[in-house]
Amino acid sequence: MTTATAALGKFSVQKAREAQRRLAQKIVTKDRLPSGICLVAGVDVAYAGETAVGAVAVLDYGSLELLELQTAVCAVRFPYVPTLLSFRELPAAAACIKRLRRQPDVFLVDGHGVAHPYRCGFASHLGLALGKPTVGVAKSRLVGESVGGFLVDKGQVIGAVVTTRKGSSPVYVSAGHLISLETAVKIVKHCVRGSRIPEPLLQAHKIATAEKQQLHPRARVQKI
């Protein structure tokens, strides 16, 4: 029996959903950023078997020069449950962020923010845990419909559908915590340099993938 499978017996989906609902009430979707952003970070989590690899890349916001990379390896403690991924990914993400020497002004997170059925995806959960501004940047839609460039669910605008590169599928941007959707979209667009994925997330993904390959050489590499 694997660690994550064993954890399933102790993991209450109902309690996790209740926690998400409580956390969602604490999310701030207004700008609480410094007047001038200096540092932006990307956060990604990869998996090698039952090991989670958290990676964070810190870039200069103006030039998008890579300044710092940190990783952290943790045992997977929670099972894979759709819409509850933040409980699975948060430990590795928080661990690598704690190792940073530089403190980013805003984090771009590989996942959803409020564009989530319970309005508290990984980006929002991480932002609440850190007390820092976060932006959700997801490669696929979890909930809602695209209406005029926005992601709308039950009459509520929960995100934006952003085409970052001509001919490529869009990314789904949403406020995580301490930021407005408008500002989140501006930051994501600013951080795009030729790839579909914003540069901070691209760098975090690369280092997470490299670490995963060292731990598990036969692990499948995810294309982004």
Contacts in CASP RR format, 6 or more apart in sequence:
PFRMAT RR
TARGET T0000
AUTHOR 0000-0000-0000
METHOD contacts of the structure
MODEL  1
MTTATAALGKFSVQKAREAQRRLAQKIVTKDRLPSGICLVAGVDVAYAGE
TAVGAVAVLDYGSLELLELQTAVCAVRFPYVPTLLSFRELPAAAACIKRL
RRQPDVFLVDGHGVAHPYRCGFASHLGLALGKPTVGVAKSRLVGESVGGF
LVDKGQVIGAVVTTRKGSSPVYVSAGHLISLETAVKIVKHCVRGSRIPEP
LLQAHKIATAEKQQLHPRARVQKI
2 50 0 8 1.000
3 50 0 8 1.000
3 75 0 8 1.000
3 76 0 8 1.000
3 77 0 8 1.000
4 50 0 8 1.000
4 76 0 8 1.000
4 77 0 8 1.000
4 78 0 8 1.000
4 79 0 8 1.000
4 80 0 8 1.000
5 79 0 8 1.000
7 77 0 8 1.000
7 78 0 8 1.000
7 79 0 8 1.000
8 79 0 8 1.000
11 78 0 8 1.000
11 79 0 8 1.000
11 81 0 8 1.000
11 87 0 8 1.000
13 81 0 8 1.000
13 84 0 8 1.000
16 81 0 8 1.000
16 84 0 8 1.000
16 87 0 8 1.000
17 84 0 8 1.000
17 118 0 8 1.000
20 84 0 8 1.000
20 118 0 8 1.000
20 119 0 8 1.000
20 120 0 8 1.000
20 121 0 8 1.000
20 125 0 8 1.000
21 118 0 8 1.000
21 120 0 8 1.000
23 120 0 8 1.000
23 124 0 8 1.000
23 125 0 8 1.000
23 128 0 8 1.000
24 114 0 8 1.000
24 118 0 8 1.000
24 119 0 8 1.000
24 120 0 8 1.000
24 124 0 8 1.000
26 128 0 8 1.000
27 114 0 8 1.000
27 119 0 8 1.000
27 120 0 8 1.000
27 124 0 8 1.000
27 128 0 8 1.000
27 175 0 8 1.000
27 176 0 8 1.000
27 177 0 8 1.000
28 177 0 8 1.000
28 178 0 8 1.000
29 114 0 8 1.000
29 175 0 8 1.000
29 176 0 8 1.000
29 177 0 8 1.000
29 179 0 8 1.000
29 180 0 8 1.000
29 181 0 8 1.000
30 178 0 8 1.000
30 179 0 8 1.000
30 180 0 8 1.000
31 133 0 8 1.000
31 178 0 8 1.000
31 179 0 8 1.000
31 180 0 8 1.000
31 183 0 8 1.000
32 133 0 8 1.000
32 178 0 8 1.000
32 179 0 8 1.000
33 105 0 8 1.000
33 106 0 8 1.000
33 133 0 8 1.000
33 178 0 8 1.000
33 179 0 8 1.000
33 183 0 8 1.000
34 105 0 8 1.000
36 105 0 8 1.000
37 61 0 8 1.000
37 105 0 8 1.000
37 106 0 8 1.000
37 187 0 8 1.000
38 60 0 8 1.000
38 61 0 8 1.000
38 105 0 8 1.000
39 58 0 8 1.000
39 59 0 8 1.000
39 60 0 8 1.000
39 61 0 8 1.000
39 67 0 8 1.000
39 102 0 8 1.000
39 103 0 8 1.000
39 104 0 8 1.000
39 105 0 8 1.000
40 58 0 8 1.000
40 59 0 8 1.000
40 61 0 8 1.000
40 104 0 8 1.000
40 105 0 8 1.000
40 106 0 8 1.000
40 107 0 8 1.000
40 108 0 8 1.000
40 187 0 8 1.000
40 191 0 8 1.000
40 200 0 8 1.000
41 56 0 8 1.000
41 57 0 8 1.000
41 58 0 8 1.000
41 59 0 8 1.000
41 97 0 8 1.000
41 100 0 8 1.000
41 104 0 8 1.000
41 106 0 8 1.000
41 107 0 8 1.000
41 108 0 8 1.000
41 200 0 8 1.000
41 204 0 8 1.000
42 56 0 8 1.000
42 57 0 8 1.000
42 58 0 8 1.000
42 59 0 8 1.000
42 107 0 8 1.000
42 108 0 8 1.000
42 109 0 8 1.000
42 110 0 8 1.000
42 198 0 8 1.000
42 200 0 8 1.000
42 201 0 8 1.000
42 203 0 8 1.000
42 204 0 8 1.000
43 54 0 8 1.000
43 55 0 8 1.000
43 56 0 8 1.000
43 93 0 8 1.000
43 96 0 8 1.000
43 97 0 8 1.000
43 107 0 8 1.000
43 108 0 8 1.000
43 109 0 8 1.000
43 110 0 8 1.000
43 126 0 8 1.000
43 201 0 8 1.000
43 204 0 8 1.000
44 54 0 8 1.000
44 55 0 8 1.000
44 110 0 8 1.000
44 201 0 8 1.000
44 204 0 8 1.000
44 205 0 8 1.000
44 208 0 8 1.000
45 52 0 8 1.000
45 53 0 8 1.000
45 54 0 8 1.000
45 55 0 8 1.000
45 89 0 8 1.000
45 92 0 8 1.000
45 93 0 8 1.000
45 110 0 8 1.000
45 208 0 8 1.000
46 52 0 8 1.000
46 53 0 8 1.000
46 54 0 8 1.000
46 55 0 8 1.000
46 205 0 8 1.000
46 208 0 8 1.000
46 209 0 8 1.000
46 211 0 8 1.000
46 212 0 8 1.000
46 222 0 8 1.000
47 53 0 8 1.000
47 76 0 8 1.000
47 212 0 8 1.000
47 219 0 8 1.000
48 212 0 8 1.000
48 213 0 8 1.000
48 215 0 8 1.000
48 216 0 8 1.000
48 219 0 8 1.000
49 76 0 8 1.000
49 216 0 8 1.000
49 219 0 8 1.000
50 75 0 8 1.000
50 76 0 8 1.000
51 73 0 8 1.000
51 74 0 8 1.000
51 75 0 8 1.000
51 76 0 8 1.000
51 215 0 8 1.000
51 216 0 8 1.000
52 73 0 8 1.000
52 74 0 8 1.000
52 75 0 8 1.000
52 76 0 8 1.000
52 88 0 8 1.000
52 89 0 8 1.000
52 91 0 8 1.000
52 92 0 8 1.000
53 71 0 8 1.000
53 72 0 8 1.000
53 73 0 8 1.000
53 92 0 8 1.000
53 208 0 8 1.000
53 211 0 8 1.000
53 212 0 8 1.000
53 215 0 8 1.000
54 71 0 8 1.000
54 72 0 8 1.000
54 73 0 8 1.000
54 74 0 8 1.000
54 92 0 8 1.000
54 93 0 8 1.000
54 95 0 8 1.000
54 96 0 8 1.000
54 208 0 8 1.000
54 211 0 8 1.000
55 69 0 8 1.000
55 70 0 8 1.000
55 71 0 8 1.000
55 96 0 8 1.000
55 204 0 8 1.000
55 205 0 8 1.000
55 207 0 8 1.000
55 208 0 8 1.000
55 211 0 8 1.000
56 69 0 8 1.000
56 70 0 8 1.000
56 71 0 8 1.000
56 93 0 8 1.000
56 96 0 8 1.000
56 97 0 8 1.000
56 100 0 8 1.000
56 107 0 8 1.000
56 204 0 8 1.000
57 66 0 8 1.000
57 68 0 8 1.000
57 69 0 8 1.000
57 200 0 8 1.000
57 201 0 8 1.000
57 203 0 8 1.000
57 204 0 8 1.000
57 207 0 8 1.000
58 66 0 8 1.000
58 67 0 8 1.000
58 68 0 8 1.000
58 69 0 8 1.000
58 100 0 8 1.000
58 102 0 8 1.000
58 104 0 8 1.000
58 200 0 8 1.000
59 65 0 8 1.000
59 66 0 8 1.000
59 67 0 8 1.000
59 191 0 8 1.000
59 199 0 8 1.000
59 200 0 8 1.000
59 203 0 8 1.000
60 67 0 8 1.000
61 105 0 8 1.000
61 190 0 8 1.000
64 191 0 8 1.000
64 193 0 8 1.000
64 199 0 8 1.000
64 200 0 8 1.000
66 203 0 8 1.000
67 102 0 8 1.000
68 100 0 8 1.000
68 101 0 8 1.000
68 102 0 8 1.000
69 203 0 8 1.000
69 204 0 8 1.000
69 207 0 8 1.000
70 96 0 8 1.000
70 97 0 8 1.000
70 99 0 8 1.000
70 100 0 8 1.000
71 96 0 8 1.000
71 207 0 8 1.000
71 208 0 8 1.000
71 211 0 8 1.000
72 92 0 8 1.000
72 95 0 8 1.000
72 96 0 8 1.000
72 98 0 8 1.000
72 99 0 8 1.000
73 92 0 8 1.000
73 211 0 8 1.000
73 215 0 8 1.000
74 91 0 8 1.000
74 92 0 8 1.000
74 95 0 8 1.000
76 88 0 8 1.000
77 88 0 8 1.000
77 91 0 8 1.000
78 84 0 8 1.000
78 87 0 8 1.000
78 88 0 8 1.000
79 88 0 8 1.000
80 88 0 8 1.000
81 87 0 8 1.000
81 88 0 8 1.000
83 116 0 8 1.000
83 117 0 8 1.000
83 118 0 8 1.000
83 121 0 8 1.000
83 142 0 8 1.000
85 111 0 8 1.000
85 121 0 8 1.000
85 122 0 8 1.000
86 120 0 8 1.000
86 121 0 8 1.000
86 122 0 8 1.000
86 124 0 8 1.000
86 125 0 8 1.000
86 126 0 8 1.000
87 125 0 8 1.000
89 122 0 8 1.000
90 122 0 8 1.000
90 125 0 8 1.000
90 126 0 8 1.000
90 129 0 8 1.000
93 109 0 8 1.000
93 122 0 8 1.000
93 126 0 8 1.000
94 126 0 8 1.000
94 129 0 8 1.000
94 130 0 8 1.000
97 107 0 8 1.000
97 130 0 8 1.000
104 132 0 8 1.000
105 133 0 8 1.000
106 132 0 8 1.000
106 133 0 8 1.000
106 134 0 8 1.000
106 135 0 8 1.000
106 179 0 8 1.000
106 187 0 8 1.000
107 123 0 8 1.000
107 126 0 8 1.000
107 127 0 8 1.000
107 130 0 8 1.000
107 132 0 8 1.000
107 133 0 8 1.000
107 134 0 8 1.000
107 135 0 8 1.000
108 134 0 8 1.000
108 135 0 8 1.000
108 136 0 8 1.000
108 137 0 8 1.000
108 187 0 8 1.000
108 188 0 8 1.000
108 191 0 8 1.000
108 198 0 8 1.000
108 200 0 8 1.000
108 201 0 8 1.000
109 122 0 8 1.000
109 123 0 8 1.000
109 126 0 8 1.000
109 134 0 8 1.000
109 135 0 8 1.000
109 136 0 8 1.000
109 137 0 8 1.000
109 176 0 8 1.000
110 122 0 8 1.000
110 136 0 8 1.000
110 137 0 8 1.000
110 138 0 8 1.000
110 139 0 8 1.000
110 201 0 8 1.000
110 204 0 8 1.000
110 205 0 8 1.000
111 121 0 8 1.000
111 122 0 8 1.000
111 123 0 8 1.000
111 136 0 8 1.000
111 137 0 8 1.000
111 138 0 8 1.000
112 121 0 8 1.000
112 122 0 8 1.000
112 123 0 8 1.000
112 124 0 8 1.000
112 136 0 8 1.000
112 138 0 8 1.000
112 142 0 8 1.000
112 172 0 8 1.000
112 174 0 8 1.000
113 120 0 8 1.000
113 121 0 8 1.000
113 122 0 8 1.000
113 123 0 8 1.000
113 124 0 8 1.000
113 134 0 8 1.000
113 135 0 8 1.000
113 136 0 8 1.000
113 174 0 8 1.000
113 175 0 8 1.000
113 176 0 8 1.000
114 120 0 8 1.000
114 121 0 8 1.000
114 124 0 8 1.000
114 158 0 8 1.000
114 159 0 8 1.000
114 174 0 8 1.000
114 175 0 8 1.000
114 176 0 8 1.000
115 121 0 8 1.000
115 136 0 8 1.000
115 138 0 8 1.000
115 141 0 8 1.000
115 142 0 8 1.000
115 143 0 8 1.000
115 144 0 8 1.000
115 151 0 8 1.000
115 153 0 8 1.000
115 158 0 8 1.000
115 159 0 8 1.000
115 172 0 8 1.000
115 174 0 8 1.000
116 124 0 8 1.000
116 142 0 8 1.000
116 143 0 8 1.000
116 158 0 8 1.000
116 174 0 8 1.000
117 142 0 8 1.000
117 143 0 8 1.000
117 153 0 8 1.000
119 158 0 8 1.000
121 176 0 8 1.000
122 136 0 8 1.000
123 134 0 8 1.000
123 135 0 8 1.000
123 136 0 8 1.000
123 137 0 8 1.000
123 174 0 8 1.000
123 176 0 8 1.000
123 177 0 8 1.000
124 134 0 8 1.000
124 136 0 8 1.000
124 175 0 8 1.000
124 176 0 8 1.000
124 177 0 8 1.000
126 134 0 8 1.000
126 177 0 8 1.000
127 133 0 8 1.000
127 134 0 8 1.000
127 176 0 8 1.000
127 177 0 8 1.000
127 178 0 8 1.000
128 177 0 8 1.000
131 177 0 8 1.000
131 178 0 8 1.000
132 177 0 8 1.000
132 178 0 8 1.000
133 176 0 8 1.000
133 177 0 8 1.000
133 178 0 8 1.000
133 179 0 8 1.000
134 176 0 8 1.000
134 177 0 8 1.000
134 178 0 8 1.000
134 179 0 8 1.000
135 173 0 8 1.000
135 174 0 8 1.000
135 175 0 8 1.000
135 176 0 8 1.000
135 179 0 8 1.000
135 184 0 8 1.000
135 187 0 8 1.000
135 188 0 8 1.000
136 173 0 8 1.000
136 174 0 8 1.000
136 175 0 8 1.000
136 176 0 8 1.000
136 184 0 8 1.000
137 171 0 8 1.000
137 172 0 8 1.000
137 173 0 8 1.000
137 188 0 8 1.000
137 197 0 8 1.000
137 198 0 8 1.000
137 201 0 8 1.000
138 171 0 8 1.000
138 172 0 8 1.000
138 173 0 8 1.000
138 174 0 8 1.000
139 169 0 8 1.000
139 171 0 8 1.000
139 172 0 8 1.000
139 197 0 8 1.000
139 224 0 8 1.000
140 172 0 8 1.000
141 151 0 8 1.000
141 172 0 8 1.000
142 172 0 8 1.000
143 153 0 8 1.000
143 158 0 8 1.000
144 151 0 8 1.000
144 152 0 8 1.000
144 153 0 8 1.000
144 158 0 8 1.000
145 151 0 8 1.000
145 152 0 8 1.000
145 153 0 8 1.000
146 152 0 8 1.000
146 161 0 8 1.000
148 161 0 8 1.000
149 160 0 8 1.000
149 161 0 8 1.000
150 157 0 8 1.000
150 159 0 8 1.000
150 160 0 8 1.000
150 161 0 8 1.000
151 157 0 8 1.000
151 158 0 8 1.000
151 159 0 8 1.000
151 160 0 8 1.000
151 161 0 8 1.000
151 172 0 8 1.000
151 174 0 8 1.000
152 158 0 8 1.000
157 181 0 8 1.000
158 174 0 8 1.000
159 172 0 8 1.000
159 173 0 8 1.000
159 174 0 8 1.000
159 175 0 8 1.000
159 181 0 8 1.000
160 172 0 8 1.000
160 173 0 8 1.000
160 174 0 8 1.000
160 181 0 8 1.000
160 184 0 8 1.000
160 185 0 8 1.000
161 170 0 8 1.000
161 172 0 8 1.000
162 170 0 8 1.000
162 171 0 8 1.000
162 172 0 8 1.000
162 173 0 8 1.000
162 185 0 8 1.000
162 188 0 8 1.000
162 189 0 8 1.000
163 170 0 8 1.000
164 170 0 8 1.000
164 171 0 8 1.000
164 188 0 8 1.000
164 189 0 8 1.000
164 192 0 8 1.000
164 195 0 8 1.000
164 196 0 8 1.000
164 197 0 8 1.000
164 198 0 8 1.000
165 192 0 8 1.000
165 194 0 8 1.000
165 195 0 8 1.000
165 196 0 8 1.000
168 196 0 8 1.000
169 196 0 8 1.000
171 188 0 8 1.000
171 196 0 8 1.000
171 197 0 8 1.000
171 198 0 8 1.000
173 181 0 8 1.000
173 184 0 8 1.000
173 185 0 8 1.000
173 188 0 8 1.000
174 181 0 8 1.000
174 184 0 8 1.000
175 181 0 8 1.000
175 184 0 8 1.000
176 184 0 8 1.000
179 187 0 8 1.000
188 198 0 8 1.000
191 198 0 8 1.000
191 199 0 8 1.000
191 200 0 8 1.000
192 198 0 8 1.000
192 199 0 8 1.000
193 199 0 8 1.000
195 202 0 8 1.000
196 224 0 8 1.000
197 205 0 8 1.000
197 224 0 8 1.000
202 224 0 8 1.000
205 224 0 8 1.000
209 221 0 8 1.000
209 222 0 8 1.000
212 219 0 8 1.000
213 219 0 8 1.000
213 221 0 8 1.000
END
